[in-house]
Structure formats: structure tokens, C-alpha cells
């Protein structure tokens, strides 16, 4: 009887944890660790925030970065502007989600940190932010491409993923060019 009660408790915890993970917003990162696909709403929100943050950071990179960071930033602005446009078209074309109007607090703090970085710290801060942001984006797009619930968005995530993986490689190589 005790074994049955313990088993029931363990199963309740396991099922409860999985259900909780699916309802936790993407920015907490639990879904990423567990490999749970984001909801369409979370995916659209996080993909849009990622693009906006990337564009804002890259504008700073163009102003303050070294030659490699400026070239990287130009590519990021081009590519993330393109994906923003594509995402807006998908949402306007029937995907049931909303694109945020601006950066959330967490993203704004990252941009502010980059803006306020000392000249001698800028490259390290910029490169670290780029690697982290692109790791998060790759995870987000991989999980939605595998398990998302909107077919058009899933297809777009799958097609966009190789570009994000390439961006991650580029970001990881920035420090090697100093």
C-alpha cells in the first residue's frame, strides 16, 4: 500500500512538473532545459523580441565595435530585419499570436548594459551577449520546428534555424578575430 501511494505521488509530481513546464513562459528557460516546444504565442513573442534585441544590439555594435563586430552587426541587422518582416507577415496571415510593440524589461536591460559598457569591456560584453542570444534563439527555433502547433510557423522556424545556427558560429568566432 505504501509503495502504491509513493508511486502515485511520484507520478503526480512528474505529470504536474510537465504540465507546469508547458505553461511557464519561455524567458524562464525551463522549457528549453526540458526540450518542451513553446506555445505559438510564446514562440512568436520570443522570436520577435529576439529580433528586436538583436537589431538594437547590432546598431550599438556598428557604432562602438571593432571591424569584425561592425561587419557582424551589419549582417545581423540585415538578417534579423528580414526575419522580423517574415514573422509579421505570418502573424498577419492567420497565425494567432501578437508581436510585442517593443522590448521587454529583460531585453532592454541587455541593451542598456551594452550602451553603458566601458570601451575596454565593450567587445567582451557584445560577444558574450551575441553568443548567449543566438544559443537561446537556436533552442527556441529547434523546439518549435520539432513540436510547434502551427504548421506555417513550424515550417518557417525550420527554414530559419540554419541561419541562426550560422549566426551562432559567427558570434562564437568574434573573439578569435581580436
Backbone bond lengths (Angstrom), bond angles and torsions (degrees), N, CA, C in turn:
res aa  C-N    CA-C-N  psi(-1)  N-CA   C-N-CA  omega(-1)  CA-C   N-CA-C  phi
1 X - - - 1.441 - - 1.526 110.76 -
2 X 1.318 116.79 -42.13 1.456 120.84 178.99 1.527 109.88 -64.04
3 X 1.353 116.36 -40.56 1.469 119.68 178.72 1.519 111.15 -61.53
4 X 1.313 117.68 -39.93 1.465 121.56 179.49 1.523 109.98 -65.26
5 X 1.322 116.67 -42.87 1.463 121.04 179.03 1.527 110.72 -63.74
6 X 1.337 116.66 -40.93 1.467 120.32 178.99 1.524 110.95 -66.43
7 X 1.324 116.46 -40.77 1.451 121.36 178.28 1.525 110.58 -64.10
8 X 1.325 116.65 -43.66 1.465 121.06 178.82 1.525 110.33 -62.11
9 X 1.329 117.31 -42.18 1.459 121.30 178.48 1.525 110.89 -63.84
10 X 1.318 116.59 -44.22 1.468 120.79 179.49 1.520 110.99 -62.40
11 X 1.325 116.73 -42.73 1.474 119.94 179.80 1.520 110.78 -66.24
12 X 1.316 117.07 -39.67 1.460 121.09 178.75 1.528 109.80 -61.80
13 X 1.319 116.25 -43.78 1.458 120.30 178.59 1.523 111.30 -64.53
14 X 1.297 117.10 -42.76 1.466 121.10 -179.40 1.522 111.11 -64.70
15 X 1.316 116.59 -46.73 1.470 120.61 179.86 1.516 109.61 -67.62
16 X 1.311 116.98 -42.28 1.467 120.85 178.33 1.512 111.69 -61.68
17 X 1.320 117.59 -39.65 1.463 121.23 178.76 1.517 111.11 -65.37
18 X 1.314 117.00 -41.65 1.467 120.12 179.51 1.521 110.15 -65.66
19 X 1.313 117.15 -42.29 1.463 120.11 179.14 1.520 109.97 -65.37
20 X 1.328 117.19 -40.86 1.451 121.49 178.20 1.525 110.44 -62.49
21 X 1.305 117.55 -43.49 1.468 121.48 -178.58 1.517 111.13 -60.66
22 X 1.316 117.83 -36.03 1.455 120.33 -179.00 1.521 111.62 -73.17
23 X 1.321 118.23 -21.93 1.448 119.69 -178.87 1.524 112.44 -97.20
24 X 1.303 117.87 -10.23 1.452 121.74 179.96 1.517 108.77 -75.51
25 X 1.315 116.56 134.96 1.455 120.67 179.39 1.516 112.01 -61.03
26 X 1.301 115.64 153.62 1.463 122.28 -177.00 1.518 113.11 -60.75
27 X 1.308 118.58 -34.35 1.458 118.76 -173.28 1.526 113.06 -66.67
28 X 1.315 117.83 -17.03 1.462 120.83 177.43 1.524 110.41 -74.29
29 X 1.318 117.12 -29.82 1.453 120.79 175.08 1.510 115.64 90.22
30 X 1.323 118.63 -3.01 1.457 121.54 -179.62 1.524 109.71 -62.03
31 X 1.320 115.92 -43.84 1.461 120.16 -178.86 1.523 111.10 -59.52
32 X 1.310 116.34 -39.46 1.455 120.98 -179.92 1.521 110.75 -63.29
33 X 1.317 116.73 -46.37 1.461 121.42 -179.63 1.527 110.69 -62.02
34 X 1.327 116.33 -39.65 1.456 121.01 -178.45 1.525 112.97 -84.68
35 X 1.334 116.99 -9.06 1.461 120.68 -179.01 1.522 113.33 73.37
36 X 1.331 116.62 23.51 1.458 121.56 -179.11 1.533 109.20 -82.90
37 X 1.314 117.04 132.84 1.461 121.12 177.78 1.526 109.55 -66.75
38 X 1.324 116.96 137.91 1.463 119.25 177.19 1.527 110.42 -71.13
39 X 1.315 115.68 157.03 1.457 119.50 171.79 1.523 107.49 -67.39
40 X 1.309 116.90 163.40 1.465 120.28 177.92 1.523 110.29 -59.77
41 X 1.313 116.75 -42.92 1.473 121.00 179.82 1.524 110.91 -59.87
42 X 1.340 116.67 -47.98 1.468 120.42 179.06 1.522 111.52 -64.58
43 X 1.323 116.80 -41.07 1.461 120.12 -179.13 1.525 110.61 -61.74
44 X 1.316 116.97 -49.32 1.467 120.58 -178.88 1.532 110.18 -61.18
45 X 1.317 115.91 -45.50 1.470 119.91 -179.95 1.527 110.93 -60.38
46 X 1.328 116.92 -49.92 1.465 120.03 -176.96 1.525 112.78 -69.69
47 X 1.326 117.48 -36.58 1.462 119.97 177.38 1.523 110.05 -64.87
48 X 1.331 116.90 -42.33 1.463 121.00 178.99 1.530 111.06 -65.87
49 X 1.334 116.47 -44.76 1.468 119.83 178.14 1.528 111.32 -62.66
50 X 1.317 115.72 -38.73 1.462 120.31 178.18 1.525 110.48 -60.91
51 X 1.329 116.96 -47.17 1.467 120.78 178.40 1.523 111.20 -61.36
52 X 1.324 117.04 -47.46 1.472 120.32 -178.57 1.525 111.58 -61.61
53 X 1.329 115.46 -42.87 1.465 120.20 179.96 1.529 109.94 -65.74
54 X 1.314 115.87 -42.76 1.463 121.16 -179.35 1.527 110.98 -62.07
55 X 1.306 117.13 -43.42 1.465 121.35 179.41 1.526 110.32 -64.90
56 X 1.332 117.15 -45.27 1.471 120.94 179.54 1.531 111.01 -63.10
57 X 1.324 117.47 -44.23 1.469 121.24 179.47 1.526 110.59 -64.87
58 X 1.322 116.16 -38.59 1.462 119.89 -178.08 1.522 112.17 -70.82
59 X 1.321 117.33 -29.92 1.473 119.93 174.36 1.526 109.83 -64.65
60 X 1.325 115.72 -39.02 1.470 119.94 175.94 1.527 109.37 -67.77
61 X 1.324 116.94 -40.41 1.468 121.54 177.94 1.515 111.99 -60.22
62 X 1.330 117.17 -36.12 1.468 120.18 177.81 1.520 111.63 -68.51
63 X 1.306 116.51 -32.26 1.466 120.67 -179.82 1.526 112.47 -79.66
64 X 1.325 116.76 -41.64 1.462 120.73 -168.47 1.522 115.04 -111.54
65 X 1.321 117.70 -12.64 1.457 120.45 -172.45 1.511 114.60 -80.01
66 X 1.333 114.60 169.76 1.462 120.87 173.39 1.538 107.63 -78.64
67 X 1.304 117.69 -177.42 1.474 121.02 -175.60 1.528 112.18 -59.05
68 X 1.328 117.76 -43.36 1.465 121.18 -179.56 1.528 110.63 -66.00
69 X 1.320 117.14 -40.75 1.464 121.09 179.69 1.529 111.22 -68.15
70 X 1.320 116.39 -35.64 1.469 119.99 177.66 1.532 110.50 -66.81
71 X 1.310 117.58 -42.17 1.470 121.17 178.39 1.530 110.00 -65.38
72 X 1.319 116.48 -44.90 1.465 121.75 177.21 1.527 109.84 -58.85
73 X 1.327 116.40 -45.93 1.466 121.83 -178.72 1.524 111.71 -61.02
74 X 1.316 116.56 -41.51 1.463 119.82 178.80 1.529 110.50 -61.25
75 X 1.329 116.28 -42.38 1.467 120.67 178.73 1.527 111.06 -65.37
76 X 1.332 116.66 -39.81 1.460 120.37 -179.87 1.526 110.95 -65.95
77 X 1.320 117.46 -41.04 1.470 120.19 179.04 1.527 109.70 -62.39
78 X 1.310 117.09 -45.16 1.469 121.16 178.84 1.528 111.19 -61.26
79 X 1.325 116.12 -51.91 1.468 120.61 -174.81 1.529 112.69 -68.10
80 X 1.330 117.05 -42.32 1.464 119.51 -176.98 1.532 111.90 -77.18
81 X 1.315 117.71 -25.12 1.469 119.95 171.62 1.525 109.04 -66.88
82 X 1.332 116.13 -40.71 1.470 121.24 178.39 1.537 110.75 -62.84
83 X 1.335 117.20 -47.39 1.466 118.73 -178.99 1.530 111.35 -67.48
84 X 1.331 117.74 -32.98 1.469 120.58 175.76 1.523 110.68 -62.02
85 X 1.323 115.73 -43.70 1.458 121.18 178.85 1.526 110.80 -63.28
86 X 1.327 116.50 -43.59 1.468 120.93 178.81 1.526 111.34 -63.07
87 X 1.332 116.57 -43.72 1.467 120.56 -179.59 1.525 110.30 -63.89
88 X 1.324 117.01 -42.96 1.471 120.06 178.45 1.524 110.67 -61.09
89 X 1.306 118.02 -38.81 1.467 121.73 178.66 1.527 110.57 -65.60
90 X 1.323 117.08 -40.15 1.463 120.74 178.64 1.534 111.11 -65.22
91 X 1.325 115.89 -43.48 1.461 119.81 179.77 1.529 109.53 -66.96
92 X 1.307 117.05 -40.47 1.460 120.81 176.85 1.520 112.06 -68.66
93 X 1.315 116.85 -20.52 1.464 122.35 -178.29 1.511 114.57 -95.08
94 X 1.310 117.95 16.79 1.457 119.33 172.92 1.517 116.96 121.04
95 X 1.327 119.28 -10.12 1.467 120.15 176.24 1.524 107.57 -68.38
96 X 1.320 116.07 129.04 1.459 120.78 -175.45 1.532 110.60 -87.89
97 X 1.325 114.81 83.30 1.457 121.83 177.23 1.520 107.72 -163.26
98 X 1.321 115.44 164.17 1.457 120.05 179.03 1.516 110.14 -117.11
99 X 1.330 114.15 143.69 1.461 120.46 176.04 1.528 107.18 -92.17
100 X 1.315 117.56 129.91 1.474 119.28 179.44 1.527 110.86 -61.82
101 X 1.329 115.01 149.12 1.465 120.81 -178.41 1.531 111.69 -77.22
102 X 1.315 117.17 -24.20 1.464 120.69 -177.70 1.514 110.30 -158.45
103 X 1.316 114.93 -176.99 1.459 121.16 -179.17 1.520 111.06 -67.32
104 X 1.327 116.53 146.14 1.456 120.77 171.84 1.526 108.19 -81.92
105 X 1.325 116.80 175.38 1.470 120.94 -176.56 1.524 112.79 -59.84
106 X 1.331 116.92 -43.73 1.470 120.72 -177.65 1.528 110.40 -62.84
107 X 1.320 117.14 -43.76 1.467 120.65 179.78 1.523 110.82 -67.20
108 X 1.314 116.67 -40.99 1.468 120.55 179.67 1.527 110.86 -63.04
109 X 1.329 116.93 -37.75 1.468 120.46 178.20 1.532 110.76 -62.65
110 X 1.337 116.80 -38.88 1.466 120.28 178.03 1.529 110.54 -63.84
111 X 1.315 116.32 -42.54 1.464 120.92 179.40 1.524 110.18 -66.29
112 X 1.317 117.21 -43.03 1.472 120.88 178.73 1.526 111.15 -62.30
113 X 1.329 116.12 -39.84 1.473 119.67 178.45 1.526 110.04 -61.93
114 X 1.305 116.20 -41.35 1.467 121.23 -179.99 1.534 110.58 -67.32
115 X 1.324 116.48 -42.56 1.477 121.19 179.04 1.519 110.94 -61.34
116 X 1.330 115.63 -38.36 1.466 120.77 -174.44 1.524 114.29 -94.08
117 X 1.314 117.40 3.40 1.476 120.26 -179.41 1.528 110.10 -64.10
118 X 1.312 115.06 140.78 1.466 120.01 174.64 1.520 108.06 -65.02
119 X 1.307 116.56 151.13 1.470 121.53 -177.42 1.526 111.63 -52.85
120 X 1.333 116.91 -41.86 1.460 120.28 -177.51 1.534 112.82 -73.47
121 X 1.330 116.92 -16.55 1.464 121.10 179.82 1.525 113.21 -100.78
122 X 1.328 116.72 -11.57 1.462 120.02 -171.34 1.528 112.51 -57.12
123 X 1.317 118.25 -51.11 1.467 120.36 -175.73 1.520 112.02 -58.89
124 X 1.306 116.72 -45.94 1.469 120.06 -179.74 1.533 110.66 -63.48
125 X 1.339 116.60 -43.24 1.469 120.61 179.52 1.528 111.03 -65.29
126 X 1.322 116.55 -44.14 1.460 121.83 -178.93 1.530 110.32 -62.85
127 X 1.318 116.47 -48.89 1.465 121.14 -178.34 1.522 111.40 -63.66
128 X 1.312 117.23 -42.30 1.463 121.33 178.76 1.530 110.70 -62.67
129 X 1.324 116.05 -43.41 1.455 120.53 179.49 1.528 110.84 -63.32
130 X 1.327 116.86 -41.50 1.465 121.06 -178.88 1.529 111.54 -64.88
131 X 1.312 116.82 -44.09 1.467 120.49 179.66 1.522 109.43 -63.45
132 X 1.320 117.37 -48.77 1.456 121.58 -179.17 1.530 111.39 -61.33
133 X 1.324 117.25 -46.58 1.472 121.25 -178.68 1.522 111.34 -62.52
134 X 1.323 116.78 -40.44 1.465 118.97 -178.47 1.536 112.20 -76.07
135 X 1.327 118.20 -30.16 1.468 119.85 172.86 1.534 109.03 -63.16
136 X 1.328 116.41 -44.35 1.460 120.66 178.81 1.527 111.13 -62.52
137 X 1.339 116.39 -43.30 1.467 120.40 -179.19 1.525 111.10 -65.21
138 X 1.318 117.11 -42.49 1.470 120.63 178.46 1.530 109.53 -60.35
139 X 1.316 117.39 -45.18 1.464 121.15 179.12 1.527 110.76 -61.27
140 X 1.324 116.75 -47.09 1.458 121.88 -179.33 1.526 111.04 -58.79
141 X 1.319 116.88 -48.52 1.465 121.27 -177.03 1.528 111.61 -70.94
142 X 1.329 117.91 -37.63 1.472 120.59 176.98 1.519 110.49 -60.35
143 X 1.322 116.04 -47.64 1.461 120.33 -176.46 1.524 111.50 -67.25
144 X 1.333 117.21 -38.78 1.471 117.56 178.92 1.527 110.65 -71.97
145 X 1.321 117.28 -39.13 1.472 120.25 179.30 1.524 110.96 -60.29
146 X 1.321 117.32 -33.87 1.471 121.57 -179.44 1.517 112.99 -83.69
147 X 1.325 117.69 -35.53 1.457 118.31 -170.28 1.514 116.11 -136.47
148 X 1.325 117.79 13.86 1.463 120.12 -179.92 1.515 111.71 -67.84
149 X 1.333 115.38 162.98 1.462 118.37 -175.70 1.526 114.41 -106.92
150 X 1.325 118.88 3.00 1.460 121.44 175.67 1.534 108.10 -114.92
151 X 1.322 117.27 117.91 1.471 122.01 -172.46 1.528 112.79 -60.22
152 X 1.326 117.76 -43.79 1.478 120.56 -178.87 1.526 110.70 -65.90
153 X 1.314 115.93 -42.34 1.460 120.95 179.98 1.526 111.18 -68.32
154 X 1.330 116.42 -38.37 1.470 121.92 176.38 1.529 110.61 -59.83
155 X 1.330 115.31 -45.60 1.462 121.31 179.34 1.528 110.35 -62.13
156 X 1.329 116.57 -44.23 1.462 121.19 179.59 1.537 110.45 -64.33
157 X 1.321 116.98 -42.26 1.472 120.71 178.65 1.526 109.79 -60.85
158 X 1.315 116.17 -42.60 1.460 121.18 179.47 1.534 111.95 -63.57
159 X 1.307 117.10 -40.68 1.468 121.69 179.93 1.529 112.12 -73.77
160 X 1.323 117.03 -29.11 1.465 121.97 -178.54 1.525 111.65 -82.08
161 X 1.308 116.88 -28.32 1.465 122.64 -175.24 1.530 114.27 -52.22
162 X 1.332 121.02 -47.27 1.472 119.16 -179.74 1.538 113.32 -59.49
163 X 1.316 116.54 -32.95 1.469 119.97 177.97 1.528 110.52 -67.80
164 X 1.325 115.98 -40.37 1.466 119.76 178.44 1.519 111.14 -67.66
165 X 1.321 116.86 -37.78 1.468 120.27 176.68 1.534 110.16 -63.22
166 X 1.330 116.12 -38.53 1.462 120.27 177.02 1.534 110.44 -66.81
167 X 1.327 117.17 -39.77 1.468 120.44 176.57 1.531 110.38 -60.40
168 X 1.333 116.34 -40.98 1.459 120.18 178.90 1.523 110.37 -61.26
169 X 1.320 117.16 -45.42 1.474 120.56 177.42 1.524 110.94 -60.02
170 X 1.323 116.23 -43.32 1.468 120.53 178.54 1.531 110.71 -61.27
171 X 1.324 116.48 -43.69 1.477 121.10 179.87 1.520 110.70 -64.08
172 X 1.326 116.73 -40.60 1.465 120.28 -179.99 1.529 111.50 -66.80
173 X 1.322 117.29 -24.90 1.446 121.28 179.90 1.524 114.08 -89.74
174 X 1.323 118.24 -7.84 1.465 121.11 -179.24 1.527 111.94 -57.38
175 X 1.318 116.63 -45.95 1.467 120.69 -178.05 1.517 113.09 -64.50
176 X 1.305 117.08 -23.89 1.463 121.44 179.89 1.521 111.90 -76.55
177 X 1.333 116.97 -14.33 1.461 121.21 -177.07 1.514 111.95 -94.76
178 X 1.322 117.04 3.11 1.470 119.92 179.05 1.498 111.03 -85.45
